[in-house]
Amino acid sequence: MTNTEAAAPRFDGIETWPTPDLALALLETQLSAAAAALETRDTLARAIDAAAERLSGGGRLIYLGAGTSGRLAVLDAAELPPTFNWPPDRAVALMAGGDTAIQHAVEGAEDDGTAACVALDQLAITKADVVIGVAASGRTPFTLAGLTHARKLGALTIGIFNSAGAPMAEQVDLALRARTGAEIIAGSTRMKAGTAQKILLNCLSTGVMIRLGYVYRGRMVNMRPTNAKLANRAVRMVADLTGESLERAQEALDSSGSIKVSVLMLVLGVPAKVAKQRLKAADGMLARALAPEGEPRRSGAQ
């Protein structure tokens, strides 16, 4: 039995506890999940840098998971395009049992390791890809087989799991283990384990986007203003970053259609065409594009 499936003596009879005590215990488990995620800091930092390096060559983020872990992985992949304008075809989630399993359990799907390998082969995995496997137990056959296969094909593999002694630790390049222990309800990994996994997925993908230049001065400068709320946010963002008026920011956005290009136009006083060329030469890194010509470029700058 893995430690995420063990019953914690502390919670024997929890169904009889007064509701305020029950609520406190539930909330405390979430705090402990965050603390467990924090313990992975050093490995997380290495994972961010390694993943960003691979993805800078045009690779994809590919997620593997089953059940709760798979649904969390699907959510992380789904949020990257609207948040960072990350290309949808470069954020792929492979869920055991397929799309149906996102909302409905598919019996036996998590035990089908072959299905994961077939799905990865269909994607034509390369060394530029990053494959992230998520499983509380660290031994789910679908996820484990997929990670093992992806590693053989040369992809960077990252495992996110919670249990001690998990084989996943030995089958990936970088292992992020959040030691959440027994759940408040034995085996209900949607609680502590799931929370820790969500934290690590959020932090990993967000850290990668920052390293790739999709964030500048704490702003989502790569987002696409696809609705009224985001359009207003884009105008305020350009105005804040340049010190210009909202009217000038709107004019630049109307001309360029890009937050980054608009910032360059207003700060450097150049037309959209020149700003786009400068941004391209800086590999999309706004800070690098804003640096004076001839200034040394610090590694990792955005």
N, C-alpha and C positions, 0 to 999 in steps of 0.2 A: 504494500500500500504506500503510495506517495504521500508526502506530508500535507499536500493540499487536500487530500481525501480523508485525513485522520479527523477523529472527533475530539474537540477540545473540552476537557473536563470542566473548564470554567463556565461553559455555557450549558451544562446539563440543567434541564428544567427551565430553559430560557422562555418557553412558552407561558410560564406562570409569572414571569417578572412583571412588575408595574410598567406601564407603557413609557414613562419618562426614563426608567432605567434601561429599557429595551432600546429606546431611541439613542441614548448616550452610548451604549455598547456598539450599536450599528455605526455611529459616527466615528467612534474611536478606532474601529477596524479600518476605516478609510484613511485616517491619519497614519496608522501604522503601515499601510500600503505605500503611502508617499515616502515614509522614512525608509522603507525597504528599497524603493526605487533610487533614493538618494545614494545608497551604498554602491551603486553601479557607476558613479560619476566618472572615474578614471577610464573605465572601459567604454562608457558612452562617448567620452571625448574622442577616443581612438576610432570608434565606429563612425562618428560624424565626419572626421577628417578622411578616413578611408573611403567612405561612401561618396563624399563630395568629389574626391579625386577620380573615382570611377565614372561618376555621372557627368563630370565635366567633359568626358570624351563622347558623350551622346548616349550613355547607357540608360537603363530603365530601373525603376524601383518596382520590384515584384514581391508581392506578399503571399505567404502561405499560411493557412490556418483552418481549423475546424471548430464548430460549435461557437461558444462565446469568444474564444480567441480569434477565430476566423472572422466573426462579425466585427470585432474591434479593428482587425487588419483592413477589412473592406472599408470601414469608416475612414480610416487614415488615408487610404488611397483616394477615396472619393472627395476628401476635403482639399487635396493639394491643388487641383485645377482652379477652383473658385477663389482660393485664398492667395495663391502665388502665381496664377496663370501658368502653372506647370502643365505641359502637354498631357492630355488624358491618355494617350497611347504610351506614355512613359510612366504611368502609375497603374499597375496591373495587379488585381487581387484574385488569387486562385483559392476559392473556397471549396472545401471538401463537400461534395454533393452538388456543386454548381450553384447558380443563382437562387434556385429554389430553397436551398439550405440557409439562406440569409434570414428567412422568416419562418421556415418550417423545417423541423428536424428530418434529416434523411438517414434512415437506419443503415448503419454499417459503413457510411461514407468515410468516416475518419480512419477506418482500418484499411482503406484501399490505397496503399503506397504506390502501386503501379499507376493509378490515375494521376497522381501528382507528377510523376516522371513523364507521362504522356503529355500532360498539359504543358510542361516546361519545354519538351521537345517541339511542340507545336509553336512555341514562342521563339524558337531558335536562339537559345541562350548564348550570350557571348561574354567575354572577359570584362566588358564595359558595364555589365549588369550587376545590380545589387539585389540579392534575394534575402528577404526577411521572413523568418519562420516564427510563429507565435503559438505557444502551447504551454498551459500551466504545468502539466506533468513533465514536459520536455521529452516525451516519448510517444506522442501521437503518431502512428504509422504514416499517415498521409503527409504530415508536416516533416517528419524526420526523413522519410525517403526522398521527399522533394529537395530538402536541404543537401542531403548527401549527394544526390544526382547533380544539383546545380554546382556544387563545389568541384566535382569531377570535371565539369564542363568549363571551369575556370572563373565562374562568377564569384564575387565577394559574397560570403554568406554570414548572416547575423542571426543569432538565436535569441529570442526573448522568452524566458520561462521562469518558473518559481520553485521547483522542487529540487531537493538535494539529490545527488547521484544520478541526475538525468543524463541519458546518453547524448542528448542534444549538445551538451557542453563539449563533447569530443568530436562532434561532426560539423562544427562551424568554425569559421575564422575568428569570429568575435562572439563571445557568450555574455549576454546580459541577464543575469539571474537576480531577480528581486525575491529575497527570502521572506515571503509573506506567511509561511507556516499554515497551521490549521485554520480553517474558516469558521466563522460564527455558526454557519450551518454546514456540517461536514460535506465536503465535495462540491459546494456551491461556489465555483471559482469565478462567478460573475461578481463576487464581492471583493475581497482583498486582492486576490490574484488578478482579476480583471481590471481593477483600478490601477494597480501597479503597471500592468501591461499597457493600458491606455496612456499613462504618464510617459512611459518609455517610448512608445510609438510617437506621441506628440513631440517629445523632446528631440528624438532622433531625426524625424523628418523636418522639423522646424530648424534644428541646428544645421542640417544639410542645406536647406534653402538659404539660410543666412550666409553660409560659406560660399554658396554659388552666386551670391550677389543679388538675390531676390528681395533683400531687405536693406534699407539704407536709413541710418539714424532712427532705428526702431519703427520705421514705416514700411508698409507693404507696397513698395514702389513698383512692383511688377504686376499688380492686380489689374484686371480689366474692368472698367466702370460699366457694367452690363445692366444696371438698373439705376433708378433715381438716387437711392441712398448711396450707392458706390460712386456715382457721378459727382455728387456733392462732396463726398469724402476725398475724391481725387483732386477737386479744385482746392479744397482746404489744405491738402497735403502739399500741393505744388506751391501754394502761397506761403505756407509755414516754412518750407525748405529753402525758399528763395528770398523771402522778405518782401515779395511783391504783393500787390492788391489782388483781391479775388477776381476782379475784372481782367487783369493782366494774366492771371493764372488760367482763367477760362479761355482767353484768346489763344494762349499757347497750346492748351489741350485740344481746342478745336482745330488748330493747325497741324498738330502732330499725332493726336490720338494716343499718346503715350506719356505716362507720368515722368519716366526717366528722361525722355527726350525733351519734355517741356521744361524740366529743371535745368537741363544743359542750355537750352535756348535762352532762358531768362538769366541764368548766372553768367554765362559766357557771352551773351549778346550775339548769338549766331542764329542763322535760319535753321529750320527743321532738318533740311538735307544735311547740313554740316554737322548738326548735333547727332543725327543718326549714324553718320560715318564715324564720328568720334566714339560713340558708344560701342559700335561694332568693333572698332580697333582695340577697345578696352575689354573685350570679351563680355560685354553687357554689365560690367562692374561700374556703377555710377560714381563711386568715390574715386576710382581709378581714372575715369573719364574726366572728372573735375580737377584732377591733379594738374598743376602747371607742367607744360612740356619740358621734358628733360629731368623731371623730379624722379628720384628712385622709387620704384614701386615695391612696397612691402608685401611679402608673400602673405596670401590670405586676405588681403584687403578687398572690401566690397565697393 
